[in-house]
Amino acid sequence: MLARSLLFFCVTLLLPLSIAAQDHSPIDGQRNHGHAENHDWYKELKQPGTGYSCCNGTFNGIDGDCRPTRAYQAEDGAWRAMIDGRWQPVPPRAVLQRLAPDGNSHICAGKSGMIYCFIGGSPKI
């Protein structure tokens, strides 16, 4: 009976948790996830104040700097975004005052974590 209860516990609680931990959805802020699908409008984005491109990746390349992400706006008005699996503050200088075509949040950040551009969307925590 104890073994059956333990098995039930593992299958109903622990298995879904382990699957969720491995899930990398398109809005997890991981490099390359969602870049190709949005490349056409990413390439039009310009960094505020400099006019340089936000998107340093290529359509078929592996180094897509821009990608969909989850983000929220804190009580102080500052944005926080998921970048490569971690919540990070978005510097105000990187925030673009526009909406993405899909209404979601998007981030353009290099391998070093430098944020070039950010578009806030509907909060998705």
Buried (B, 14 or more C-beta within 10 A) or exposed (E): EEEEEEEEEEEEEEEEEEEEEEEEEBBBBBBEBBBBEBBEEBBEBBBBEEEEBBBBBEEEEEEBBBBBBBBBEEEEEEBBBBBBEEEBEBEEEBBBEEEBEBEBBBBBBEEEEEBBBBBBBEEEE
